[in-house]
Amino acid sequence: MNITSEETNQRILLVDDSADSLRLLQVTLRLKGYNVTIAHNGTEALIQIAESPPNLVLLDVVMPDMDGYEVTRQIKHNSNLPFIPILLVTGYEKSSVVKGLDAGADEFIRKPIDKEELLARVRALLRLKHSMDEQFFLNQRREDFVTRLTHDMRTPLIAADQFLNLLQRGVFGNTLSTMRESLEQMAQSNQTLLSMVDTLLEVYQYEAGGKTLDFFVVDLWELCQQVVQELMPLANVKQLSLKAVLAEGTEASLFKVRGDRLELRRLLTNLVGNAIRFSDVGSVKVRLNSTVEGITIEVQDTGIGISPEEQLLLFDRFRQGNHQRPGNGLGLYLSRQIVEAHQGNISVLSTVGKGSIFTVNLPV
């Protein structure tokens, strides 16, 4: 018998209320060198899995206290567990393959079990487990790398920003008039890069599930007015009209939601800032409305508009469209993450050359 070290490192949990079935499966798998543990019912299995997740679960469908479908659902819905492949085992023709797969099972096998078929399915599922673990590890490494990189990049960028600010203020002596324009461009470029790094950090925090939101009652009307006031200088430079309005027949007191104020502010700043950036004439308007489902925020502009093809991918990562304007392609992706974290949704309605309306729906 040829037993590889890889097989001896694979731990398989057998779950069955039948002692005979457990004994047969246990012998078959141990002869192939697998590390086998057993559980006699679903509750016992869930406790063992929580304490020490196995590489694979062979799970009987029909058990007295909790059937295999329910055990499968609980394993797959437990976000604290790694990916664990589940092979459902049954001796009944009426057991539903569809029900098992919908519950989250990865494979299905019927009794009486053919040993070669069983071992083939076990090998296949363990390969799947290895592949998923490897992918998770690589993603984790990538996220850790990006997080460390962006954190490390912020320090010199902030230092450069402060130094350029001191130069512009003449702290180190009067600067030549010919240098001032260059210093201003350098400071602006540095600020743009710092903003990109901060956005990238936020995106990866959301994707890695490491973003913690603090939910309190937020006055959206007050927040909209603040964002409009902060971005007014940008609109004035382009001679755009910028204002926040309430839908007709609504009152300011209606627009209060539970949310993270800082993230909602970031959302509004992204949307209004984009509207200003992509509008050369006309206006940008932020409109609040109250509906049966909750609160709607509309950011409407008279800008260059977005083609139907670009709208389909607009909220994906690093999607900038075919325009020639500066940007990192992460703002709208981050906006969608923020909205979804608040149990809402975001959409766009746009016509090329006539402007766009971005609509955010938030539950009260």
N, C-alpha and C positions, 0 to 999 in steps of 0.2 A: 504494500500500500504506500503510495507516494503522497505525503502530506507536506504542503508548502507552509512556510512561515506566515504567508499572507492569510491562509485559511485559519491558522491557529489564532490569529489576531482578530478574527471576525466573530463578534458575539451575536448569537441569534436567540431571541426570546420566543418560546413556544407557549401558546395560550390555548388551553383546551380543558373542558371539564371531564373528559374521558381519560382515565389512567392508561388504558390500552393504546389509545391514539398517541398520547404523549410519549409512551415508552417506544413505540415504533419509530416515530419521528426523531426522537432523541438518539436512538441507536444509529439510525441511518445517517444523521448529520455528524455525530461524533466519530463515526468510522471514517468520515472524510476530513476529520481534523478540526471541525468547527467547535467553538466554545459555546455550549448550549446551556441556557437557563430556562426554567419553566415557571408558569403561573397557571393556577387552576380555575381562574375566573377573570372577568374583565376588571373588576375593582383591584384585585391583586396585581394585575398586569400594569394598570395605570400608575400604581404606587411605585412599582419597580422601574418603570420607564422614567418617571419624574426624578427618581433618585440616581439612576444610572442608565441613560439612553443606550439601547442596543444598536447594532448595525442593521438589523432586520427583524421584523416581527412576523411570525407565522401564526395566524389568528383564526380560530374556529368561528364560524358564523353563528351556530346555534348553541347558546349557553344560557343557563337559567337566570342569572341575576342581571346580566347586561349582554345583549347580543353583539356579535362582531361588528355590525354596522355602526352601532353607537360608540364602541371602543375606538373604531377607526376615526369617526368624526372628532372625538375628543382629542385624540393624538394629533390629528392634522390641524385642528383649530388652536392648539396650544403654541402660541408664538414663542414661548421660552424654550421649546425643543428644537433641535436641529432637524434636518430632513431625515426621516426614518421610513424606508420602503416597507409596505405592508402587503403580505401575501395572504389573501383570505382562503380558508380551507373549509369545504363543506361536503357532507355526505348526502345532501338532499337535492334532488333534481329541481325542486321548486325555488331554491335559493336564487335570488336575482343578481345576475352579474351587473346589470345596469345600476341597481341600487347600491351595490358594493363599490363600484367605480365612482359613482356620484358622491358617495360618502368620503372618498379620498383614497381608496385602496389602489395599489399599483398593479396587482396581478390577482388572478383567481384560479384555484385548482380544486378538482373534485376528488372525493374518496370513491372507491379505493385508489390510493395514490400510487402511481407508477414512480418507482424510485428514481429512475433516470430523468424522467420529466421534472420531478421535484428538484433534483440537484441542478438541472439546467436552469430552471426558473430562479433558484437561489443564487446561482452564479450571476445570472443576468441582473438581478436586483441589487446584488452587492456591487456589480460594476456601475450600475446607475448611482448607487450611494456614493461610491468613490468619486464619480464624475461630478456630482452635485456638491460634495464637500470641497473638491478641488476648485470648483468655480466660485464657491462662497469664499474660500481662502484668498483666491486671486482678487476678488472684488473688495474684500476687506483690506488687503494689502494696497490696492489701488486707492481706496478711500483714505486710508491712513496716510499714504504718501501725499495725496493732494492736500489733505488737511494740514499736515506738517509743513508742506511746501508753502501753502498760502499763509500760514501763521508766520513762517520765517521771512516771507516776502514783505509782510506788513511792516515789520520793524524798520528796515532801511527806507521804505517808502514814506513812513511817517517822519522819520528823521530828515529825509530829503525835503519833505513838505515844509517842515519847520525851518530848515536852513534857508530854503528859497524865500520863505516869508520874511525872514530876518533881512535877507539881501534886498528884497523889494522895499522894506521899510528903512533902509539905509543904516542899519545898526553897525555895519562894518565900514561905513563911509559912503559918501554919495556915489551912486552909480551913474555911469554915462547915459545920456538919453538914448544912445544907440543900443544900449544893453537892455533897457527896460522892456522893450517889446519881446526880446528873446527870453528874458526872465519870466515874463507873463505866460508865454507859450510853454516854457518848461514847467511852470507851476501847474498850468492847466493839464498838461499831459500826465504829470505825476498824480494829480487828483483823479484823472480818468482811470489810470492804472490801479490806484488804490481802491476806487469804487468797484472795478472789475474783480479784484481780489476778494473784497468783502462779499460781493454777490456770489462768487464761486464758493466761498466758505458757507454761506447760507444754504446754497443748493445742496452741497454735500451733507450738511447737517440734516436736512429734510430727508434726503435719499437714504442716509444711514440710520434713520430712525432715532437720531440723537438730538433732535430739536425739541426743546421743552417750551410749551406755550403756557402763559399765565392768563387765565380767563377771568375777566371782570366785566362789569357793565361799561360799555363804551358808547359815548354820544357821537354818533356818526356825523351828524350835522356840524357839530363843533369841530370834529376832526377834518372834515372836508374843507371847512373855511380856513383852518390853519394851513393845510397843505396848499390851498390856492394862494394864500398870502405869501407863503415861502417861495412858491414858484412864479409869482407875479413878475419879478425882475426878468426872468427868462422870456416870458410872454411879451413884456414891454420892449425888449430888445428887437423882437420880430414884429412889433406892432400888432400883436394878436389880442383880441378880447378874451379874457379869462375870468370865469365866474362860476360860483356854485349856487344852485337854485333848488327849491323844493317843488315837487309836482303839485299841480293845482289842486286845491282842496285838502292838502295835508298840512300838518303842524310839525314844528321842530321836535316836539316832545315824543313823537311817534318813532323817532329813528334812534332807538337805543338797542344794542345787541350785546350778548355776552361774547367777548372775544379778547384776543391779545392786542392791546392798543398799539404797541410798537410794530407788530407784523401788519396790522391793518393800515397803519400809517405808511409802511413800506409799500404795501399794495397800491394805495392811492397815489403815492409819489411816483411809482413805476408807470402807472397808467396815464396820469396827467403829464408826467415828464415826456413820455413817448408821444402823446398827442401834440405837445408843443414842438417836439423835435421834428415831427413829420408834417407839420403845417407851416406853410410860408405866408399865407394870407387868411383872413377870416377870424375864426373864433374857436375856443375850446370851452366846453361847458360840462360841468359835473352836476348831474341831476339825481336827487334822491326821491324814491317813490315807495309807498307802502302797499303791499299786496296781501292777499289771503295767506300765501305761503310764507311771507316774510318781508324782507327789505331788498329793494333793487337799487343798485348804484350804476348809473350810466355815465360813461365818459365819452362825449361826442366831440369830434373835431371836423374841420373842413380841409383836411390834409390830402396827401397824395393817394390815399386809399390802398387797398390790398386786393390782389387778384384772387379769384376763387381757388386756384391751385395752391397759392401760398397760405390761404386761410386754413386749409386742411392740416398743415404742419406747423402752424403759427405758435402753438404752445409747447412744441417739442424743444429739446435742448439744442443750443447752438444754431437755431434757425433764425436767420436775419432777413430773409427775403432777397429780392433782386435789386433793392435800392442801393444807392451809393452813399448812405449816411452812416456815421460812426455808431458802433454798438457791439455788444459781446454775444448777442443771441441767447442770453440767459434771463433777461428781465421778465418776459412773459411766461417763461417756464417756471420761474420762481413765483410769479403772481398766481399761477394755477395751483402750485403747491400750498401757498398760503390760504387760498380760497377753499381748497379741499380739506385742509386742516381745520377749517371752520364749518365743515359739513355743507359747504355751498358749491356753486358751479359758476364758471365764467365762459362767456361766448363772445363772438364778434360778428357784426354785420357791416359789410363794407363794399364800396363801389370805387373802382379805380378812377382817380381824378375828382371824386366827390366827397371823400372823407370816410370816417369809420365811427362805429359806435361799439364800444366795449361794454358789456353788461355783466355785472356781478350780482348773483342772487345769494342772499344770506338768510338763514332761518332766524327768527326772533328768539 
